[in-house]
Each structure stands twice: as structure tokens, then as C-alpha cells.
Amino acid sequence: MKAMVINKTGGPDVFEMMDIPKPEVKPGYVLVRVLASSLNPLETKIRSGLTPAIIPPFPAVLNADFSGIVEQVGEGVTNFKKGDEVFGYVGGVKGEWGSLAEYTLVDKDLMSLKPKNIDFNTAAMFPLVSMTAWKAIIEKSNIKAHDKVLIHGAAGGVGHMAVQFAKLLGAEVYATVSGDEKGKIAKNFGADYVINYKEKSVEQYVNEYTGGSGFDFVFDTIGGNNLLNSFKAVKIDGTVCTTNTRVTLDLSLMHSKAIGLKALFIVLPVLTNTRRFEIGNILSEVKKLIEQEKISILKDKNQFKFSEITKAHEYYESGIATGKISLVNDL
């Protein structure tokens, strides 16, 4: 079968089309004819060599998100059958196939039936960002109705999903953004208040919106040095959840405010082969919310074919993309 692979790490031009063996079905897995995928920051990090511990062996087939049609099911698979329309999180990391190919092999626990009211291209944009936001907001936040929730990077892929989940829980959502255009995006997805972090300091918006006491929960989709801003913004004995703790920080402020810190590493169940069923369970809940039209996805205006994956990475790394970048299988 044809696949877009990398045989070394580097810039976007390391992708090449190759004929590789079609994966053989094994117990607990499903062979899927891939119709679409989407681009996540994770794939650019793997491709560039920033995450050597999780890169698949060369020739490596990348990409976690997928949608497609079940071609064959392995022994022990009872929840899917040939012809089912599905979407999910195949992995695209060490130990699992990626989706930039004609076919991919998917653990039955990492997928769900596709929502009936959206097409394959749209379905393939949801998995990673919705799973990450779900973990943060639904599972780790303990948000109650009327709680004040601050979401950093609220117009981003994970951020705008988190806004929607927080609103479903009845929270009052405050969104940090870098400008007016992203502010409109955050508002369109349900944010109650938009904060331009380039114009207001953390101290200013904490005083303005919480009377200086801080937010009940802070979800930091930026991470790194922005963690310190999250510590400043959260209330005493509040909780911060982040997607990125790769930074060296003085944790004195965290200790002095008795802040709870929760880190997300969404590929952990795939890498460690533990509790993978949780991913399928989340995707099934996300499917229901999509079909009930309670959540939607921000799509970038540009769409790329699998054979144009180099252009897609270049476009993403230019910093001008707004929303999830759709990838359509043309192999």
C-alpha cells in the first residue's frame, strides 16, 4: 500500500511517498481504510526530532487522528464490523501505526463509530483535541456551575474545545487570546469574557474579573513559562491543568497558594498500553455531543491532501493557520 512516511527527522521536506506492506490484522485490532486525518502539533514535534522517545521506527507513518471505513476486524473484536464508519486516535507513535496511509491498524479501544451528522473530513479533526479537552475539563477540573474558569489559548485546537466543555458544565468561561480575531473565535465557541493577554497583565485581569481572589480552575494549553501566569491567576487551593510542563520553574508560588497541578499527556495510554479503553469511551461521548450539535470544531480555511503533507507542515509552522488543518487521503 502507499503511505507518506519519514525515514529521518528534520524539516517538512523529509516526507516521502513509499510502498509499504499492508498491516496484517491481529487480535483486538481493526484494519481501517483511511479516508481522512488532521494535523496536530504533536506530529510536527515527532517529525522534527523533538520527541525521539516516541517516534515510530523508520519508515515511520505519522498522524494520530483518522476517520475511515472498517475493512477487517481481528479476533476478539465484537464492537465493530466490516463496513462501519469510524473515527479515532490510532497513535502514530512508537508501537502503533499512523494514519498517513491507505490503510491503518487500530486498537479497538482507540476508536468509535463516526458521528452520523458530519463527514469523514470533519470527523478526523476531532479526536486528539477533543480527548485532551475532555480529560482536562470533564475529568480533572471538578468544575461546578458558575465556577470561574480561565482557559489560556482559548482559540486554539484544544482551547476552543475546552471552552465548549466548560460551558456544558455551566461554568463562567474566561478566555485569553492574542488579538481581536482570536477573541471573536473564543466568543463564538461560548466564552463569556475575552482577555487580550498582550494588553492586560495577569494581575489586572485577576483583579478585574475575580476581585483579586483568582479563578477556580485554570486550563493552560500553552504551558512552559505560561505556567507561572496560571499559578498567579488561580485562587488559593485552586487547580491548574496543563498540556506542557517542559520548563524549569520556581514552584514557591504554587506551594504558597496550595495549588493543585495536573499534567496531561494524552498519548500515555498508547505508549504504556494502559487503560486504552478510556480513549474509546471518551470518543463515544464526543460522538454523542457532536450528533446532539452541542460541540463543533474550528476548521482552518485550507485543506491538504496526504500527498501534500509537506505543504501542510510548512503552513502550520508559518503560524498563520486558524483552526484544525484537514488532511484528505489521495493515496
C-alpha positions in Angstrom: 0.0 0.0 0.0 1.0 3.6 -0.4 1.9 5.8 2.6 3.5 9.1 3.3 6.5 8.3 5.6 9.6 9.8 7.1 12.9 7.9 7.0 14.7 10.5 9.2 13.8 13.5 11.3 14.1 17.1 10.1 12.1 19.7 8.3 8.8 19.3 6.5 10.6 18.1 3.4 11.5 14.8 5.0 8.2 13.2 4.0 8.2 10.9 1.0 5.7 8.5 -0.6 6.6 4.8 -0.3 5.0 1.5 -1.0 5.0 -0.4 2.3 3.4 -3.7 3.4 -0.3 -3.5 4.3 -0.7 -4.2 8.0 -2.0 -7.6 9.0 -4.9 -7.8 11.3 -4.2 -9.1 14.8 -6.4 -9.9 17.8 -8.0 -6.9 19.3 -7.3 -4.7 16.3 -9.2 -3.4 13.3 -8.0 -2.7 9.8 -9.4 0.6 8.6 -9.3 2.1 5.1 -8.3 5.6 5.9 -10.3 8.5 4.3 -9.0 11.5 6.3 -6.7 12.7 9.1 -5.8 16.1 10.5 -2.6 17.8 11.7 -1.7 18.3 15.3 1.4 20.0 16.9 2.5 16.6 18.1 3.2 15.4 14.5 5.4 18.4 13.8 7.4 17.6 17.0 7.8 14.0 16.1 8.8 14.8 12.5 11.4 17.4 13.6 13.0 15.1 16.2 11.9 17.0 19.3 10.4 13.8 20.8 12.8 11.0 19.9 11.5 8.7 22.6 8.1 8.3 20.9 9.0 8.2 17.2 8.0 5.1 15.3 10.7 3.0 13.6 11.6 4.1 10.1 10.0 4.2 7.6 7.6 5.9 10.1 3.9 6.5 9.3 2.8 9.5 11.4 -0.5 11.1 12.4 -2.8 10.2 15.3 -6.3 11.3 14.1 -8.2 9.4 11.5 -11.6 8.6 10.0 -12.4 5.8 7.6 -14.2 2.5 7.0 -13.6 -0.8 8.7 -12.1 -3.3 6.2 -11.5 -6.2 8.6 -11.7 -7.0 12.3 -9.4 -9.1 14.3 -10.1 -11.9 16.7 -11.9 -10.7 19.9 -13.4 -7.6 18.3 -17.1 -7.5 18.8 -18.0 -3.8 18.8 -17.0 -3.1 15.2 -17.7 -4.9 11.9 -16.7 -4.6 8.2 -18.2 -1.5 6.6 -18.6 0.5 9.8 -17.8 4.2 9.5 -15.3 5.1 12.3 -13.1 7.8 13.7 -10.4 7.7 16.4 -6.9 8.1 17.6 -4.7 5.4 16.0 -1.5 6.6 17.7 1.2 7.4 15.1 3.8 6.9 17.8 6.2 4.2 18.8 4.5 0.8 18.9 1.4 1.8 16.8 0.6 2.7 13.2 -0.1 6.2 12.0 -2.9 7.2 9.6 -1.0 8.8 6.6 -1.5 5.7 4.5 -4.1 3.8 2.5 -4.8 1.6 5.5 -4.1 1.7 9.2 -4.3 -0.9 12.0 -6.2 0.4 15.0 -6.6 -0.9 18.5 -10.4 -1.4 19.0 -10.1 0.6 22.3 -8.8 3.7 20.4 -11.8 4.4 18.2 -15.6 4.9 18.0 -18.3 4.9 15.4 -18.2 8.1 13.4 -20.9 10.7 14.2 -23.7 10.4 11.7 -24.2 14.1 11.1 -20.7 15.1 9.9 -18.5 14.0 7.0 -15.3 12.0 7.3 -13.0 15.1 6.9 -14.7 16.8 9.8 -14.7 13.7 12.0 -11.0 13.3 11.6 -10.4 16.7 13.1 -11.9 15.9 16.5 -10.1 13.0 18.2 -6.9 14.4 19.8 -8.1 17.9 20.6 -11.5 16.7 22.0 -9.9 14.0 24.1 -7.4 16.4 25.6 -10.0 19.0 26.4 -12.3 16.3 27.8 -9.6 15.0 30.1 -8.9 18.5 31.4 -12.4 19.8 31.8 -14.7 16.9 32.3 -12.3 14.5 34.2 -9.7 16.7 36.1 -11.3 20.0 36.9 -14.2 19.3 39.3 -15.9 22.3 37.8 -19.3 23.2 39.2 -22.0 25.5 37.8 -21.0 29.2 37.9 -17.3 28.5 38.7 -14.9 30.9 37.1 -12.7 29.0 34.6 -9.8 30.6 32.8 -8.6 29.0 29.6 -5.3 30.0 28.1 -5.1 29.7 24.3 -8.8 29.5 24.1 -8.9 30.0 20.3 -6.5 27.1 19.7 -7.4 23.5 18.8 -7.6 22.2 22.4 -8.6 25.6 23.8 -11.8 26.1 21.8 -12.9 22.5 22.6 -12.3 23.2 26.3 -14.4 26.3 26.2 -17.3 24.3 24.9 -17.0 21.5 27.5 -16.7 24.1 30.3 -19.9 25.8 29.2 -21.7 22.4 29.1 -20.8 22.2 32.8 -22.3 25.6 33.5 -19.0 27.4 34.1 -18.3 31.1 33.6 -15.5 31.0 31.0 -12.7 33.5 30.7 -10.6 33.2 27.5 -7.1 34.5 27.0 -6.2 35.3 23.4 -3.6 37.3 21.4 -5.9 39.6 19.4 -9.3 40.6 18.2 -9.7 37.8 15.6 -9.0 35.1 18.1 -11.2 36.8 20.6 -14.1 36.5 18.2 -13.4 32.8 17.8 -13.4 32.2 21.6 -16.7 34.2 21.9 -18.2 32.2 19.0 -17.5 29.0 20.8 -19.1 30.2 24.1 -16.5 32.2 26.1 -18.2 34.7 28.4 -15.3 37.1 28.6 -12.2 37.5 26.4 -8.9 38.7 27.7 -6.1 40.0 25.4 -3.0 39.0 27.3 -0.9 41.4 25.3 -3.0 44.3 26.7 -3.7 43.2 30.3 -1.3 41.7 32.9 -2.4 38.7 34.9 -2.7 40.9 38.0 -5.0 43.3 36.1 -7.4 40.7 34.8 -7.5 38.7 38.1 -8.5 41.9 39.9 -11.0 42.9 37.2 -12.8 39.6 37.0 -12.3 37.9 40.4 -11.8 40.9 42.7 -8.2 39.6 43.2 -9.2 36.2 44.6 -8.3 34.2 41.5 -10.1 31.8 39.2 -11.5 28.5 40.4 -9.8 26.5 37.7 -7.1 27.3 35.1 -6.5 25.3 32.0 -3.2 26.1 30.4 -2.9 24.9 26.8 0.3 26.9 26.3 2.4 25.6 29.1 6.1 26.3 29.5 6.7 29.7 31.1 3.0 30.4 31.0 2.6 28.0 33.9 3.7 30.8 36.2 0.9 33.0 34.8 -1.5 30.2 35.6 -0.3 30.0 39.2 -0.8 33.7 39.5 -4.3 33.6 38.1 -5.7 30.7 40.1 -7.3 31.1 43.5 -5.8 29.8 46.8 -6.3 26.0 46.8 -7.4 26.1 43.2 -6.3 23.8 40.4 -4.2 24.3 37.3 -4.2 21.8 34.5 -1.6 22.0 31.7 -0.7 20.3 28.5 3.0 21.2 28.8 5.2 21.2 31.9 8.5 21.1 30.0 10.0 24.0 31.8 12.1 24.8 34.9 10.2 27.0 37.3 10.4 28.1 40.9 7.4 26.5 42.5 7.3 28.7 45.6 4.1 30.4 44.4 2.4 27.1 43.8 3.3 26.0 47.3 2.3 29.3 49.0 -1.2 29.1 47.4 -1.6 25.3 47.9 -2.3 25.0 44.2 -3.1 21.6 42.7 -1.3 20.9 39.4 -2.4 18.3 36.9 -0.5 17.5 33.7 -1.9 15.9 30.6 0.0 13.5 28.3 -2.7 12.3 26.0 -0.6 9.6 24.3 0.3 7.9 27.6 -2.3 5.1 27.3 -0.9 4.3 23.8 2.7 4.4 24.9 2.2 2.4 28.1 -0.6 0.2 26.9 -2.6 1.0 30.0 -6.3 1.9 30.2 -6.7 2.4 26.5 -10.4 1.8 26.7 -10.7 5.3 28.3 -9.9 6.8 24.9 -12.6 4.9 23.1 -15.1 5.8 25.9 -14.3 9.5 25.5 -14.7 9.3 21.8 -18.1 7.7 22.2 -19.2 10.5 24.4 -17.8 13.1 22.0 -19.7 11.4 19.2 -23.0 11.8 21.1 -22.3 15.5 21.7 -21.5 16.1 18.0 -24.7 14.4 17.0 -26.6 16.5 19.5 -24.9 19.5 18.0 -23.6 20.6 21.4 -20.0 20.9 20.2 -18.3 21.8 16.9 -14.8 22.1 15.5 -12.9 25.2 14.3 -11.7 24.4 10.7 -8.8 26.2 9.0 -9.7 27.5 5.6 -7.1 25.4 3.9 -7.3 21.6 3.3 -4.4 19.4 2.2 -4.1 16.0 0.6 -1.9 13.3 2.2 0.5 13.7 -0.7 0.8 17.4 0.3 1.8 16.7 3.9 5.0 18.7 3.5 3.0 21.8 2.5 0.6 21.2 5.4 3.5 21.2 7.9 5.0 24.3 6.3 1.7 26.0 6.5 1.2 25.1 10.2 4.7 26.2 11.1 4.2 29.5 9.4 1.9 30.4 12.3 -0.9 31.7 10.2 -3.2 28.7 10.5 -6.5 29.2 12.4 -8.2 26.0 13.4 -7.6 22.4 12.6 -5.9 21.6 9.3 -7.8 18.9 7.4 -5.9 16.1 5.6 -7.7 14.1 2.9 -6.4 10.8 1.7 -5.5 10.8 -2.0 -3.0 7.9 -2.0 
